């Protein structure tokens, strides 16, 4: 159980929540263009990418969790190519840096649990410890590893540009870039 502490002297000794500058930049809707490919299985294609990041429930000083939704559509036909949604959990270690966990699922059933680090303007996560699962109906080749990078430029509020990259490995191919998006934050 928790304790109620209302003594000002005791409150001074309690650790304070470290700020998450990165989320002040990230929260909101981002839209832009990207290029994807996955040789030899998927030829190069261009897409429109929309990424929305918002506070999740529960959210508070001890629950630093945000949800995200990502949709990629073919640049010319507007056909839906990929979608995913999930959660980001932050564990501050110092001011504007620490550990981050990402849980993500796709309509195909592929579910990813990734871990990594964040700074005030970026994060880098990768699937670890067999952090990918899929249903029995999944088609081959199976994805075996995923890595995601995100960087904000410039590092000011409001942030203006995001670069988002996804690398992927399958049981037939080594880790290689799959998606690269350059997004603008929407007002």
URDA-V78910 format. One line per field, one symbol per residue. phi: phi as a letter, one per 20 degrees, with the letter a starting at -180 (. if undefined). psi: psi as a letter, one per 40 degrees, with the letter a starting at -180 (. if undefined). A space follows every 50 residues. Layout:
# URDA-V78910
phi = ???
psi = ???
This chain:
# URDA-V78910
phi = .ededcegffffeffefffdfgffffgpdccadbccabfeecfgbdbddc cdcbfedebagdceccdbcccdcgfeemffdbbbbrcdddcfdbfmbrdc dcdbcdgfofcdcccacccfcabbcbfcllfccbffefeefffdbccccb cdcfecdefdccdcccdbccfdcfgbfdcbddddfef
psi = iiihhehdddddehhihiigddddddhahhiaiihiigiedhihiiihhh hhhihihihadegghiiihhhhihddeehhdiiiiaihhighdihfiaii hhhiiideehhhhiiaiiaeeiihiihiffehiiideiiiihheiihhih hhhigihiidihhhihiiiieeiihihdihihihhi.
